[in-house]
Amino acid sequence: MTCIVAGKGWMAADRCVTEADGAKGSLVKIAKNPHLIAAAAGNATSTLDVRRAIRKGAQLVEDLIEHVDKDSVALVMTPDGHVFKVQDQRVWSEAPGLSAIGSGGDLCIGWLLGVGCPEACPDIKACVRRAFWVVARRRTDCGGGVDFRTFETGLAAVPRS
């Protein structure tokens, strides 16, 4: 599975992919254009299709519905900071705050909230990177690095990992 988490103006995704035979691989699961940041969990075909749609210029969350199969879910952010899930051929609005998808998402959010992140975190990228490290140590289906995308200028200056 995967670990994808979004907060105020940012989204992060791990790179771990578990193949049908149990082999591990690596895949950048997140993409950004001027209109959307999105990542998907579930089948790798949906993850790749969502990434391609973003790179081709998808402008609306609804543009991603056709790219998310019945066994997958996508987390999508708009430039105004709103987060949505695309699942079951529908778009679902997320409550403000942290949102996550994938097998490691809840654990990641729990760790972030437990240490007072993101509100009390002076370096959100370092805090999120540490949370993903914690998740990867407890879940064999998560890990492989962290990729960040953001609409906020303060975080955008931070180099991608």
C-alpha positions as CSV (number, residue, x, y, z in Angstrom):
1,M,0.0,0.0,0.0
2,T,1.2,3.5,0.7
3,C,1.4,6.5,3.0
4,I,0.1,9.8,1.6
5,V,-0.6,12.8,3.9
6,A,-1.8,16.3,3.2
7,G,-1.7,19.4,5.5
8,K,-2.1,23.1,5.0
9,G,-0.7,23.8,1.6
10,W,1.4,20.6,1.3
11,M,1.2,16.9,0.4
12,A,3.7,14.2,0.9
13,A,3.8,10.6,-0.4
14,D,6.1,7.6,0.2
15,R,7.6,5.7,-2.7
16,C,7.1,2.1,-1.7
17,V,5.3,-0.2,-4.1
18,T,4.5,-3.8,-3.2
19,E,4.0,-6.0,-6.3
20,A,1.6,-8.9,-6.5
21,D,4.5,-11.4,-5.8
22,G,5.5,-9.5,-2.7
23,A,8.5,-7.8,-4.3
24,K,9.2,-4.2,-3.4
25,G,9.7,-1.4,-5.8
26,S,9.9,2.4,-5.9
27,L,7.5,4.8,-7.5
28,V,6.9,8.6,-7.3
29,K,3.2,8.7,-6.4
30,I,2.6,12.4,-6.3
31,A,2.3,15.1,-9.0
32,K,1.6,18.8,-9.2
33,N,0.4,21.3,-11.7
34,P,-0.8,24.9,-11.2
35,H,-4.3,23.6,-10.4
36,L,-3.9,20.5,-8.4
37,I,-1.6,18.3,-6.3
38,A,-2.6,14.7,-6.3
39,A,-1.4,11.2,-5.3
40,A,-3.1,7.8,-5.3
41,A,-3.0,4.6,-3.2
42,G,-4.1,1.2,-4.3
43,N,-3.3,-0.2,-7.7
44,A,-0.2,1.1,-9.4
45,T,-2.2,1.7,-12.6
46,S,-4.4,4.2,-10.8
47,T,-1.3,5.9,-9.2
48,L,0.3,6.2,-12.6
49,D,-2.9,7.4,-14.3
50,V,-3.5,10.1,-11.7
51,R,0.1,11.3,-12.0
52,R,-0.2,11.4,-15.8
53,A,-3.6,13.3,-15.7
54,I,-2.0,15.9,-13.4
55,R,1.0,16.3,-15.7
56,K,-1.3,16.7,-18.7
57,G,-3.0,19.6,-17.0
58,A,-6.1,18.3,-15.1
59,Q,-7.7,21.4,-13.6
60,L,-10.6,20.0,-11.6
61,V,-10.7,17.3,-8.9
62,E,-13.5,15.8,-11.0
63,D,-11.1,15.3,-13.9
64,L,-9.4,12.5,-11.8
65,I,-12.5,10.4,-11.2
66,E,-12.0,8.3,-14.4
67,H,-8.3,7.6,-13.4
68,V,-9.1,6.0,-10.0
69,D,-10.2,2.4,-10.2
70,K,-12.6,0.7,-7.7
71,D,-9.7,-0.6,-5.6
72,S,-7.9,2.7,-5.3
73,V,-8.3,6.2,-3.8
74,A,-6.7,9.6,-4.6
75,L,-5.9,12.5,-2.3
76,V,-6.2,15.8,-4.1
77,M,-5.4,19.4,-3.1
78,T,-6.5,22.6,-4.7
79,P,-4.4,25.9,-4.5
80,D,-6.8,27.3,-1.9
81,G,-5.8,24.4,0.4
82,H,-8.9,22.3,0.2
83,V,-8.3,18.6,0.2
84,F,-10.5,16.0,-1.4
85,K,-10.6,12.2,-1.8
86,V,-11.6,10.6,-5.1
87,Q,-13.0,7.2,-4.4
88,D,-15.9,5.0,-5.7
89,Q,-16.4,7.3,-8.7
90,R,-17.1,10.3,-6.5
91,V,-15.3,13.3,-5.0
92,W,-15.4,13.6,-1.2
93,S,-14.5,16.8,0.6
94,E,-12.1,16.4,3.6
95,A,-12.3,18.4,6.8
96,P,-9.6,21.0,7.4
97,G,-6.5,19.7,9.1
98,L,-4.4,16.6,8.2
99,S,-5.8,14.1,5.7
100,A,-4.3,10.8,4.7
101,I,-4.8,7.7,2.5
102,G,-3.1,4.4,2.3
103,S,-2.2,1.8,4.9
104,G,0.2,4.0,6.7
105,G,-1.8,7.2,6.6
106,D,-3.6,6.9,10.0
107,L,-0.3,6.0,11.8
108,C,1.4,9.0,10.2
109,I,-1.3,11.4,11.2
110,G,-1.3,10.0,14.7
111,W,2.4,10.5,15.1
112,L,2.3,14.0,13.7
113,L,-0.5,15.0,16.0
114,G,1.2,13.3,18.9
115,V,4.3,15.5,18.6
116,G,2.2,18.7,18.0
117,C,2.8,18.9,14.3
118,P,2.1,20.8,12.1
119,E,1.2,23.7,14.4
120,A,4.2,23.5,16.7
121,C,6.7,22.3,14.1
122,P,9.4,24.8,13.1
123,D,10.3,22.7,10.0
124,I,7.3,21.0,8.6
125,K,9.3,19.1,6.0
126,A,11.6,17.6,8.7
127,C,8.7,16.7,10.9
128,V,6.8,15.0,8.1
129,R,9.9,13.2,7.0
130,R,10.4,11.9,10.6
131,A,6.7,10.7,10.6
132,F,7.2,8.8,7.4
133,W,10.3,7.2,8.9
134,V,8.3,6.1,11.9
135,V,5.6,4.6,9.7
136,A,8.1,2.8,7.5
137,R,9.6,1.1,10.7
138,R,6.2,-0.3,11.6
139,R,4.7,-1.1,8.2
140,T,6.6,-3.1,5.6
141,D,4.3,-1.8,2.9
142,C,5.3,1.9,3.4
143,G,8.6,3.7,3.0
144,G,11.2,4.2,0.3
145,G,11.5,8.0,0.7
146,V,9.2,10.9,0.8
147,D,8.2,13.3,-2.0
148,F,6.7,16.7,-1.2
149,R,4.6,19.0,-3.3
150,T,3.3,22.4,-2.1
151,F,1.4,25.5,-3.2
152,E,2.8,27.6,-0.4
153,T,5.8,29.7,-1.3
154,G,7.6,29.1,2.0
155,L,7.6,25.4,1.5
156,A,8.1,25.5,-2.2
157,A,11.6,26.8,-1.7
158,V,12.6,23.6,0.1
159,P,14.2,21.2,-2.4
160,R,12.4,18.1,-3.3
161,S,13.6,14.8,-1.9
